[in-house]
């Protein structure tokens, strides 16, 4: 589902999800808006999916 969503501005519940501090620092320096980050969103979703699948595999093996 998350892979199918269009996302230009990547924000999350926690700043660490999208590297808020670094992006804000770049923004304050007058650089192009770093919060417009569709690739960062895709990378985050892929990373979290990989972590989920690894945990699922670990728990599935423990229940056998």
Long-range contacts (C-beta under 8 A, 24 or more apart in sequence): 2-45, 2-49, 3-42, 3-45, 6-38, 7-38, 7-41, 7-42, 8-36, 8-38, 9-35, 9-36, 9-37, 10-35, 10-37, 10-38, 10-40, 10-41, 10-44, 11-35, 12-44, 17-44, 18-44
